[in-house]
Amino acid sequence: MSTLQGFTIPQTQTAAIVPAVGSDLEIKSQHPVKQAKDLKPGECLVHISHTGVCHTDLHAKQGDWPVKPMNPLIGGHEGVGRIVAIGENTPNSPVKLGDRVGIKWMADSCLNCEFCRRGFEMNCPNVKLSGYTVDGTFSEYVVSYTNHVTVIPDNLDSAGAASILCAGVTTYKGLKVSNTKVGDWVALPGAGGGLGHLAVQYAKAAGLKVVAIDTGAAKEKMVKELGADAWVDFKTSKDLVADVKAATGGAGPHAALVTAAHKSGYTQAIQYLREGGTLVCVGMPDAEMGANAFWTVFKSIRIQGSYVGTRQDAVEALDIAAAGKVKVIFESKQLKDLKDVYEDLEHGKIAGRIVLEVSKE
């Protein structure tokens, strides 16, 4: 049987669609649903209950990255839902009908090329990206891929799990490649944002000391409650580099995980990192980094790009959250509110994360 017993797949659904690059978002209630008989081997149909909203979704709508999205496009890549159908002739599926699974930025990869074999699945030449090169999770139903959806731990609620699938796994992986050990200092520019507030928690779970960099009393309160050891407000600081160094005992942090989408986060990090430190690049402004070559060499700085994470990284990130060590701070909204969410994202008004309730579980 390729369809979940007792479940009827409707012909149409509600979906949030970007009809063309830069166009206004449209909420359509009669968008077609791919039926079980039309699924290809390896494909699965997921009934979405919740989806997070990521800054990347705004880039997908605006088409302002060097890699262009497809259009028309249903965005979204932090979806949680139940598998209600699996394509016929799908051998050895790692998931089954009825499983509650997560859909991530990386929707699918070939698993057989050099990059996939070496653990760089996200760099596969045939990679499919949810809500960017294939339709994503801003809809009631989405077609995904059995080899890449991630089973959600039973004790993790769907709304809370959603943003772990992108913001969580991205920051977790960034910290894994930060060359840090227990007791080291890590600087987190953008600490009060959707990725940053999770980075604070994953860093603390790894035994690191955190200097949080952001602005505003609300974000300061939040990151301190999450365990940040020091706070630097980039708007009120008269010398951010000096303040970060002072907060970490004078030498500067051992690593900086930059989640902020502005090049200043990178330029400053080279200045305040201690000798031998690692700059982990996660935020993606389409801009030069401004890394000073002299000081990068003179201070033996390592610059490390970290692009989302692998299937295994996702499992680990979810397990840490399921153990109660990481919790997404989010505000619940409905799919119809997505236009307003995009506006708030553009104006930097969102602390933590927005999770949309798409349908009842």
Secondary structure, DSSP 8 states (H G I E B T S, - for coil): --B-TT----SEEEEEEE-STT---EEEEEEE---GGG--TTEEEEEEEEEEE-HHHHHHHHT-SSS---SSEE----EEEEEEEE-TT-TT-SS-TT-EEEE-SEEE--S-SHHHHTT-GGG-TT-EEBTTTB--SSBSEEEEETTT-EE--TTS-HHHHHGGGTHHHHHHHHHHTS---TT-EEEEETTTSTTHHHHHHHHHHTT-EEEEEE-SHHHHHHHHHTT-SEEEETTT-S-HHHHHHHHTTSS--SEEEE-SSSTHHHHHHHHHS-TT-EEEE----SS-----HHHHHHTT-EEEE--S--HHHHHHHHHHHHTTS----EEEEEGGGHHHHHHHHHTT---SEEEEE-S--
